[in-house]
Amino acid sequence: MKFVIQRANKASVSVEEEVLGQTEKGFMVLIGISDQDTKEIADKMVKKMTGLRIFEDEDGKTNLSLGDVGGSLLLISQFTLYANCKKGYRPSFIEAGKPQMAEELYEYIIEKSKEYVPDVQRGKFGADMKVSLVNDGPFTIVLDSEQL
């Protein structure tokens, strides 16, 4: 499982010009799921993501978590995080999770995140989404379950 976490001043996701989710201050997170991923892996990833202390305190040090600043989450499924570009120029996506299993885990991640953060926004699994982001910093962290 991979999470690309971007600290955002503003982010939104829309489908066919309808805004599905947005945040003013928080994380915009791209979520990639592989066939090897499980709910137990998702639990670890969500706990790590929501606990990250990457917001500045009164001394300008990154010492505050999402909960400390009252931030929200915008969670967007992104199978292309599992693109394999080793051969040729056309990426292969065979390492991405099968759609039904990946969607179930994506929904689980959304619900699990609500245990840590009251305001959880979302995209639409499998849709052609348009994402807008004002990255704060910029500050981007990649969490990979194989490295936790």
Contact map, one row per residue, 1 for C-alpha under 8 A:
1110000000000000000000000000001111001000110010000000000000000000000000000000000000000000000000000000000000000000000000000000000000000000000000011100
1111000000000000000000000000011110000000000000000000000000000000000000000000000010000000000000000000000000000000000000000000000000000000000001111000
1111100000000000000000000000111100000000000010000000000000000000000000000000000000000000000000000000000000000000000000000000000000000000000001110000
0111110000000000000000000000111000000000000000000000000000000000000000000000000000000000000000000000000000000000000000000000000000000000000111100000
0011111000000000000000000011110000000000000000001000000000000000000000000000000000000000000000000000000000000000000000000000000000000000000111100000
0001111100000000000000000011100000000000000000000000000000000000000000000000000000000000000000000000000000000000000000000000000000000011011110000000
0000111110000000000000001111000000000000000000000000010000000000000000000000000000000000000000000000000000000000000000000000000000000011111100000000
0000011111100000000000111111000000000000000000000000000000000000000000000000000000000000000000000000000000000000000000000000000000001111000000000000
0000001111100000000000111100000000000000000000000000000000000000000000000000000000000000000000000000000000000000000000000000000000001111000000000000
0000000111110000000001111100000000000000000000000000000000000000000000000000000000000000000000000000000000000000000000000000000000001110000000000000
0000000111111000000001110001000000000000000000000000000000000000000000000100000000000000000000000000000000000000000000000000000000111100000000000000
0000000001111100001111100000000000000000000000000000000000000000000000000100000000000000000000000000000000000000000000000000000000111000000000000000
0000000000111110001111000000000000000000000000000000000000000000000000000001000000000000000000000000000000000000000000000110000011110000000000000000
0000000000011111111110000000000000000000000000000000000000000000000000000000000000000000000000000000000000000000000000000010000011100000000000000000
0000000000001111111100000000000000000000000000000000000000000000000000000000000000000000000000000000000000000000000000000001001111000000000000000000
0000000000000111110000000000000000000000000000000000000000000000000000000000000000000000000000000000000000000000000000000000000010000000000000000000
0000000000000111111000000000000000000000000000000000000000000000000000000000000000000000000000000000000000000000000000000000000000000000000000000000
0000000000000111111100000000000000000000000000000000000000000000000000000000000000000000000000000000000000000000000000000000000000000000000000000000
0000000000011110111111000000000000000000000000000000000000000000000000000000000000000000000000000000000000000000000000000000000000000000000000000000
0000000000011110011111000000000000000000000000000000000000000000000000000000000000000000000000000000000000000000000000001111000000000000000000000000
0000000000011100001111100000000000000000000000000000000000000000000000000100000000000000000000000000000000000000000000001110000000000000000000000000
0000000001111000001111110000000000000000000000000000000000000000000000000100000000000000000000000000000000000000000000001100000000000000000000000000
0000000111110000000011111111000000000000000000000000000000000000000000011100000000000000000000000000000000000000000000001000000000000000000000000000
0000000111100000000001111100000000000000000000000000000000000000000000110000000000000000000000000000000000000000000000000000000000000000000000000000
0000001111000000000000111110000000000000000000000000000000000000000000110000000000000000000000000000000000000000000000000000000000000000000000000000
0000001111000000000000111111000000000000000000000000000000000000010000111100000000000000000000000000000000000000000000000000000000000000000000000000
0000111100000000000000101111100000000000000000000000000000000000010000111100000000000000000000000000000000000000000000000000000000000000000000000000
0000111100100000000000100111110000000000000000000000000000000000000000001111000000000000000000000000000000000000000000000000000000001000000000000000
0011110000000000000000000011111000000000000000000000000000000000000000001111000000000000000000000000000000000000000000000000000000000000000000000000
0111100000000000000000000001111100000000000000000000000000000000000000000011110000000000000000000000000000000000000000000000000000000000000000000000
1111000000000000000000000000111110000000000000000000000000000000000000000011111010000000000000000000000001000000000000000000000000000000000000000000
1110000000000000000000000000011111000000000000000000000000000000000000000000111111000000000000010000000000000000000000000000000000000000000000000000
1100000000000000000000000000001111101000000000000000000000000000000000000000001001000000000000011000010011000000000000000000000000000000000000000000
1000000000000000000000000000000111111000000000000000000000000000000000000000000001000000000000111100010000000000000000000000000000000000000000000000
0000000000000000000000000000000011111000000000000000000000000000000000000000000000000000000000111100110000000000000000000000000000000000000000000000
0000000000000000000000000000000001111100000000000000000000000000000000000000000000000000000000001000000000000000000000000000000000000000000000000000
1000000000000000000000000000000011111110110000000000000000000000000000000000000000000000000000000000000000000000000000000000000000000000000000000000
0000000000000000000000000000000000011111110000000000000000000000000000000000000000000000000000000000000010000000000000000000000000000000000000000000
0000000000000000000000000000000000001111111000000000000000000000000000000000000000000000000000000000000010010000000000000000000000000000000000000000
0000000000000000000000000000000000000111111100000000000000000000000000000000000000000000000000000000000000000000000000000000000000000000000000000000
1000000000000000000000000000000000001111111110000000000000000000000000000000000000000000000000000000000000000000000000000000000000000000000000001000
1000000000000000000000000000000000001111111111000000000000000000000000000000000000000000000000000000000010011000000000000000000000000000000000000000
0000000000000000000000000000000000000011111111100000000000000000000000000000000000000000000000000000000000001001000000000000000000000000000000000000
0000000000000000000000000000000000000001111111110000000000000000000000000000000000000000000000000000000000000000000000000000000000000000000000000000
1010000000000000000000000000000000000000111111111000000000000000000000000000000000000000000000000000000000000000000000000000000000000000000000101000
0000000000000000000000000000000000000000011111111100000000000000000000000000000000000000000000000000000000001001100000000000000000000000000000000000
0000000000000000000000000000000000000000001111111110000000000000000000000000000000000000000000000000000000000000000100000000000000000000000000000000
0000000000000000000000000000000000000000000111111111000000000000000000000000000000000000000000000000000000000000000000000000000000000000000000000000
0000100000000000000000000000000000000000000011111111000000000000000000000000000000000000000000000000000000000000000000000000000000000000000000100000
0000000000000000000000000000000000000000000001111111000000000000111000000000000000000000000000000000000000000000100110000000000000000000000000000000
0000000000000000000000000000000000000000000000111111100000000000110000000000000000000000000000000000000000000000000000000000000000000000000000000000
0000000000000000000000000000000000000000000000011111110000000001110000000000000000000000000000000000000000000000000000000000000000000000000000000000
0000000000000000000000000000000000000000000000000011111000000111110000000000000000000000000000000000000000000000000000000000000000000000000000000000
0000001000000000000000000000000000000000000000000001111100000111110000000000000000000000000000000000000000000000000000000000000000000000000000000000
0000000000000000000000000000000000000000000000000000111110001111110010000000000000000000000000000000000000000000000000000000000000000000000000000000
0000000000000000000000000000000000000000000000000000011111111111000000000000000000000000000000000000000000000000000000000000000000000000000000000000
0000000000000000000000000000000000000000000000000000001111111111000000000000000000000000000000000000000000000000000000000000000000000000000000000000
0000000000000000000000000000000000000000000000000000000111111000000000000000000000000000000000000000000000000000000000000000000000000000000000000000
0000000000000000000000000000000000000000000000000000000111111000000000000000000000000000000000000000000000000000000000000000000000000000000000000000
0000000000000000000000000000000000000000000000000000000111111100000000000000000000000000000000000000000000000000000000000000000000000000000000000000
0000000000000000000000000000000000000000000000000000001111111110000000000000000000000000000000000000000000000000000000000000000000000000000000000000
0000000000000000000000000000000000000000000000000000111110011111000000000000000000000000000000000000000000000000000000000000000000000000000000000000
0000000000000000000000000000000000000000000000000000111110001111100000000000000000000000000000000000000000000000000000000000000000000000000000000000
0000000000000000000000000000000000000000000000000001111110000111110110000000000000000000000000000000000000000000000000000000000000000000000000000000
0000000000000000000000000000000000000000000000000111111000000011111110000000000000000000000000000000000000000000000000000000000000000000000000000000
0000000000000000000000000110000000000000000000000111111000000001111111110000000000000000000000000000000000000000000010000000000000000000000000000000
0000000000000000000000000000000000000000000000000100000000000000111111100000000000000000000000000000000000000000000110000000000000000000000000000000
0000000000000000000000000000000000000000000000000000000000000001111111100000000000000000000000000000000000000000000000000000000000000000000000000000
0000000000000000000000000000000000000000000000000000001000000001111111100000000000000000000000000000000000000000000000000000000000000000000000000000
0000000000000000000000000000000000000000000000000000000000000000011111110000000000000000000000000000000000000000000000000000000000000000000000000000
0000000000000000000000011110000000000000000000000000000000000000011111111000000000000000000000000000000000000000000010100000000000000000000000000000
0000000000000000000000111110000000000000000000000000000000000000010001111100000000000000000000000000000000000000000011111000000000000000000000000000
0000000000000000000000100111100000000000000000000000000000000000000000111110000000000000000000000000000000000000000010111000000000000000000000000000
0000000000110000000011100111100000000000000000000000000000000000000000011111000000000000000000000000000000000000000000011110000000000000000000000000
0000000000000000000000000001111000000000000000000000000000000000000000001111100000000000000000000000000000000100000000011110000000000000000000000000
0000000000001000000000000001111000000000000000000000000000000000000000000111110000000000000000000000000000000000000000000111100000000000000000000000
0000000000000000000000000000011100000000000000000000000000000000000000000011111000000000000000000000000001000000000000000011110000000000000000000000
0000000000000000000000000000011100000000000000000000000000000000000000000001111110000000000000000000000000000000000000000000000000000000000000000000
0000000000000000000000000000001110000000000000000000000000000000000000000000111111100000000010011000000000000000000000000000000000000000000000000000
0000000000000000000000000000000100000000000000000000000000000000000000000000011111100000000010010000000000000000000000000000000000000000000000000000
0100000000000000000000000000001100000000000000000000000000000000000000000000011111100000000000010000000000000000000000000000000000000000000000000000
0000000000000000000000000000000111000000000000000000000000000000000000000000001111110000000011110000000000000000000000000000000000000000000000000000
0000000000000000000000000000000000000000000000000000000000000000000000000000001111111000001111110000000000000000000000000000000000000000000000000000
0000000000000000000000000000000000000000000000000000000000000000000000000000000001111110001111100000000000000000000000000000000000000000000000000000
0000000000000000000000000000000000000000000000000000000000000000000000000000000000111111111100000000000000000000000000000000000000000000000000000000
0000000000000000000000000000000000000000000000000000000000000000000000000000000000011111001000000000000000000000000000000000000000000000000000000000
0000000000000000000000000000000000000000000000000000000000000000000000000000000000011111111000000000000000000000000000000000000000000000000000000000
0000000000000000000000000000000000000000000000000000000000000000000000000000000000001111111000000000000000000000000000000000000000000000000000000000
0000000000000000000000000000000000000000000000000000000000000000000000000000000000001011111000000000000000000000000000000000000000000000000000000000
0000000000000000000000000000000000000000000000000000000000000000000000000000000000001011111100000000000000000000000000000000000000000000000000000000
0000000000000000000000000000000000000000000000000000000000000000000000000000000000111111111110000000000000000000000000000000000000000000000000000000
0000000000000000000000000000000000000000000000000000000000000000000000000000000000111000011111100000000000000000000000000000000000000000000000000000
0000000000000000000000000000000000000000000000000000000000000000000000000000001101110000001111110000000000000000000000000000000000000000000000000000
0000000000000000000000000000000000000000000000000000000000000000000000000000000001110000000111111000000000000000000000000000000000000000000000000000
0000000000000000000000000000000001100000000000000000000000000000000000000000000001110000000111111000000000000000000000000000000000000000000000000000
0000000000000000000000000000000111100000000000000000000000000000000000000000001111100000000011111100000000000000000000000000000000000000000000000000
0000000000000000000000000000000011110000000000000000000000000000000000000000001000000000000001111110110000000000000000000000000000000000000000000000
0000000000000000000000000000000001100000000000000000000000000000000000000000000000000000000000011111110000000000000000000000000000000000000000000000
0000000000000000000000000000000000000000000000000000000000000000000000000000000000000000000000001111111000000000000000000000010000000000000000000000
0000000000000000000000000000000000000000000000000000000000000000000000000000000000000000000000000111111100000000000000000000000000000000000000000000
0000000000000000000000000000000000100000000000000000000000000000000000000000000000000000000000001111111110000000000000000000000000000000000000000000
0000000000000000000000000000000011100000000000000000000000000000000000000000000000000000000000001111111111000000000000000000000000000000000000000000
0000000000000000000000000000000000000000000000000000000000000000000000000000000000000000000000000011111111100000000000000000100000000000000000000000
0000000000000000000000000000000000000000000000000000000000000000000000000000000000000000000000000001111111110000000000000000000000000000000000000000
0000000000000000000000000000000010000110010000000000000000000000000000000000000000000000000000000000111111111000000000000000000000000000000000000000
0000000000000000000000000000001010000000000000000000000000000000000000000000100000000000000000000000011111111100000000000000100000000000000000000000
0000000000000000000000000000000000000000000000000000000000000000000000000000000000000000000000000000001111111110000000000000000000000000000000000000
0000000000000000000000000000000000000010010000000000000000000000000000000000000000000000000000000000000111111111000000000000000000000000000000000000
0000000000000000000000000000000000000000011001000000000000000000000000000000000000000000000000000000000011111111100000000000000000000000000000000000
0000000000000000000000000000000000000000000000000000000000000000000000000010000000000000000000000000000001111111110000010100000000000000000000000000
0000000000000000000000000000000000000000000000000000000000000000000000000000000000000000000000000000000000111111111000000000000000000000000000000000
0000000000000000000000000000000000000000001001000000000000000000000000000000000000000000000000000000000000011111111100000000000000000000000000000000
0000000000000000000000000000000000000000000001000100000000000000000000000000000000000000000000000000000000001111111110010000000000000000000000000000
0000000000000000000000000000000000000000000000000000000000000000000000000000000000000000000000000000000000000111111111110000000000000000000000000000
0000000000000000000000000000000000000000000000000000000000000000000000000000000000000000000000000000000000000011111111000000000000000000000000000000
0000000000000000000000000000000000000000000000100100000000000000001000000000000000000000000000000000000000000001111111000000000000000000000000000000
0000000000000000000000000000000000000000000000000100000000000000011000111000000000000000000000000000000000000000111111110000000000000000000000000000
0000000000000000000000000000000000000000000000000000000000000000000000010000000000000000000000000000000000000000011111110000000000000000000000000000
0000000000000000000000000000000000000000000000000000000000000000000000111000000000000000000000000000000000000000010011111000000000000000000000000000
0000000000000000000000000000000000000000000000000000000000000000000000011110000000000000000000000000000000000100110011111100000000000000000000000000
0000000000000000000111100000000000000000000000000000000000000000000000011110000000000000000000000000000000000000000000111110000000000000000000000000
0000000000001000000111000000000000000000000000000000000000000000000000000111000000000000000000000000000000000100000000011111000000000000000000000000
0000000000001100000110000000000000000000000000000000000000000000000000000111100000000000000000000000000000000000000000001111100010000000000000000000
0000000000000010000100000000000000000000000000000000000000000000000000000001100000000000000000000000000000000000000000000111111010000000000000000000
0000000000000000000000000000000000000000000000000000000000000000000000000001100000000000000000000000001001000000000000000011111000000000000000000000
0000000000000000000000000000000000000000000000000000000000000000000000000000100000000000000000000010000000000000000000000001111100000000000000000000
0000000000000010000000000000000000000000000000000000000000000000000000000000000000000000000000000000000000000000000000000001111110000000000000000000
0000000000000010000000000000000000000000000000000000000000000000000000000000000000000000000000000000000000000000000000000000011111000000000000000000
0000000000001111000000000000000000000000000000000000000000000000000000000000000000000000000000000000000000000000000000000011001111100000000000000000
0000000000001110000000000000000000000000000000000000000000000000000000000000000000000000000000000000000000000000000000000000000111110000000000000000
0000000000111100000000000000000000000000000000000000000000000000000000000000000000000000000000000000000000000000000000000000000011111000000000000000
0000000000111000000000000000000000000000000000000000000000000000000000000000000000000000000000000000000000000000000000000000000001111100000000000000
0000000111110000000000000001000000000000000000000000000000000000000000000000000000000000000000000000000000000000000000000000000000111110000000000000
0000000111100000000000000000000000000000000000000000000000000000000000000000000000000000000000000000000000000000000000000000000000011111000000000000
0000011111000000000000000000000000000000000000000000000000000000000000000000000000000000000000000000000000000000000000000000000000001111111000000000
0000011110000000000000000000000000000000000000000000000000000000000000000000000000000000000000000000000000000000000000000000000000000111111000000000
0000001000000000000000000000000000000000000000000000000000000000000000000000000000000000000000000000000000000000000000000000000000000011111000000000
0000011000000000000000000000000000000000000000000000000000000000000000000000000000000000000000000000000000000000000000000000000000000011111100000000
0000011000000000000000000000000000000000000000000000000000000000000000000000000000000000000000000000000000000000000000000000000000000011111110000000
0001111000000000000000000000000000000000000000000000000000000000000000000000000000000000000000000000000000000000000000000000000000000000011111000000
0001110000000000000000000000000000000000000000000000000000000000000000000000000000000000000000000000000000000000000000000000000000000000001111100000
0111100000000000000000000000000000000000000000000000000000000000000000000000000000000000000000000000000000000000000000000000000000000000000111110000
0111100000000000000000000000000000000000000010001000000000000000000000000000000000000000000000000000000000000000000000000000000000000000000011111011
1110000000000000000000000000000000000000000000000000000000000000000000000000000000000000000000000000000000000000000000000000000000000000000001111111
1100000000000000000000000000000000000000100010000000000000000000000000000000000000000000000000000000000000000000000000000000000000000000000000111111
1000000000000000000000000000000000000000000000000000000000000000000000000000000000000000000000000000000000000000000000000000000000000000000000011111
0000000000000000000000000000000000000000000000000000000000000000000000000000000000000000000000000000000000000000000000000000000000000000000000111111
0000000000000000000000000000000000000000000000000000000000000000000000000000000000000000000000000000000000000000000000000000000000000000000000111111
